[in-house]
Amino acid sequence: MKRVLACVDGSEPSLRAGRLAHELATALGAELTFVYVARPSLAPADAPWVDQLNRDELSHGAKVISEAVAALGIAALTVSSRVLLGTPAETIAELATSEGFELVVVGSTGKNAVKRILLGSVADRLIHACTVPVLVVR
């Protein structure tokens, strides 16, 4: 295994996923990339503030990744990062496939079936959308 993708959103489950992804990548001598996917603004596309909202979301994502790397005690130079705009599960699946990642690691809050139906679950959708193996960490 040469490339591992760790999905982070600032939550405790995503930090656990990042920690495990780092341990796996280190043990396997694999490249580790952290990814944060920001949802695009729901405002009308022609609204003058949409571009700024999206830039703010991307900036927030970069901050989330740097905080995760620091919280995990990982040397920032040993990992790469990507901050993208889109629907999280589909964007992560596309990134994993198009850039040749061999494993995607994502955290899960362990929602029950009713909460998953009502609120959705990125991990659940990612398992179904991604052609690359997905490791869900609870």
N, C-alpha and C positions, 0 to 999 in steps of 0.2 A: 504494500500500500504506500503510495507516494504523496497523496493529497487528501487532506481532511478539512471539511468545512464545518465550523461551529457557529450556530445561530444564537445571537444574543439580543435581548431586549431590555436588559437592566433588572429583570426579575431574578429572584433567588433560584428558581428552576433553571433559568438560562445560565446562571453562573455555575451551577452544578454541571450542566452540560459542557460549558466552556472548560471547566477543570478536567473533566473526563476526556474531552477531545485533546486537551494539551498533554495529558498523561499518555494517551494512545499514540499521538503524533510523536512524542519524545521517544517512547519505547520502540516505535516502528521506524524512526528516522524519517518521518513524513513531514511535508510542508503543512503548516496550519494557517488557515485563513478564518478570520472572524467576519461575520456578515450581520448587518442590521438592515432591515427593510422597512422604510417609512411608507405609510399609506399616503397617496397623493391627496391633495385638498379636494373636498367635495364641492367647493364653490364653483360657480360657472367659470369655464375656461377663459372667458374674455374679461373676467374681473381683474382689475389692475393689481390687486394684492396677491393673486394666486402664486405667481412666481416667487414672491418673497416668502409666503407661507411654506412652499415646497423647499426653498433654500434653508429656512429655519428648521424644518423637519430633518433635512439631510445633515445640518450642523449638529442637531441634537443626537442623531445617530452616531456621528463621529465621536461625540462626547461619551455616549453610552459605551461604545467599544473601548475607548481609552480608559474609562473607569473600570470596565470589566477586566481588562488586561492588568491594570494596576492592582485591583482587588485580588486577582489570582496570583499576583507576584511573578508575572511572566515578563521577561525582558521584551520591551516593545519592538526591538530590532529582530526578534526571532519569529514574529508572526506578521502576516499581512492582513489587511482589512479591506472590506468593501462596504459602502453605504449606498443603498439603492432605493429607488422610488417605485412602488408598485404594490400589488397584493402579495402579502408575505409568502404564503405557501407556493404559489405559482412562480413567483420571482426567484425564490430559492431553488426550486426544482429546475427551472430554466438555467440558472447560473451553474448549478452542480453538473448538469448535463453538458452545457456548452463549453465549460472550462475544464472538463475532465476530472472532477473530484471523484474519489472512490468511496467516500463515506460522508454522510451528513449527520451531524449530531445536534439534537434539539432538545430543549427542556420541556417538560409537561407539568402542569399544575395538578394533574390527576382529577380533572373535572368528571363528575358522573355523567351518565348518558343524557339526562335532561339538560344539564348545563351546557354540554357540548352542542346539543341541538339548538338551544336558545342563543348561546353566546358564540358558538363556533370554537374550533380548536385548530391553531396553526399546525401543531404536531399531527393531528388526525388528518387534516387535508394534505399535509406534506407526504405522509405515508402513501396516500393514494395517488398523488400527482407526480411523485419523483420516481425516476427509473433507476436512480442510484440508491444503494442501501441506506436506510435511515435508522439511526440509533436514537431511541427516545429515552431520555433520562428523567427519572422522577425524583 
